[in-house]
Amino acid sequence: MTEVSLPPASTGAASGERHCAYHLLRYTPSLVRDEWVNIGVLVFDPASGERRLRMIEEEEEYRRVRRLHPKADEALLRKLRDELEDRIESASAGENGHAADWQKVLAKWDNTLSNALQLAQQRAVIATDLDAELERLYEDHVAVQRAPTRVGAPGSRATMRSYCSQVFRQARLWERLEKSVRVEEFTFTGDPMRIDYSYRRNGTRGFVQLLSVTRAPNDSKILAYTAEHITAKASLKTEFAAVTDVALETGNERHRFVRETLHEVGVETIPMEGFAVWVAKLKPLLQ
């Protein structure tokens, strides 16, 4: 791993700007052929130890990897995120997240990670918001490229997440949310599912999941199953919302299936076109 020196924090950065660093995570199934594909981004602030990690998780992202590498070890790829997050948590707990320690952690990763996973050269970046910078880097270097679509048009969860994250930030609720919450503590060890957003208010824990009805209506069954398990095992009262890429129409059998599947277990459905209004109503409840 080659490091790129970061300028000192006092080097003319505007108010609120931080000198950060990032690595692209690359999947290289054959070192001999030196053919790789970007599968994630790690961005961090060396001064504070604050960090963000995002890796591929959508089916269309895995399909892209399979197109480039037909013999890709998909089981390995699906385990990598949890493994890396566990390493981050362990390093932060043991080293207090200091800047110098981060360099040691990354150097150790380079020596101990699977040969199929490599950290690209460290690069410097100036950021005011690590979450926003992570999304920008992910879109630029990892996300599946797609034609522009209007907000609210049927699309992938990645498109939906970009819009919903923007709404949460504009409402100044972003920092109050937990993102990409593991559900295995409520279901079974090894469950790869994650809930997109979670919040807490007055003894209640809320969960918000993005659901692309046009592409994956069966995901509603997975969400319903998961919601039941979370409700049964959570220590707090729970509430759930599913944000759908399209408004659910009564006369559409697929839409009716999704709505009834979710409503049966108490999951509220919100069309993406009405998400900003829903967030506006949620905001005073979280303050």
Summary of the structure (lengths in Angstrom):
residues: 287
radius of gyration: 20.0
end to end distance: 43.9
largest distance: 60.7
contacts: 833
relative contact order: 0.11
helix: 40%
strand: 24%
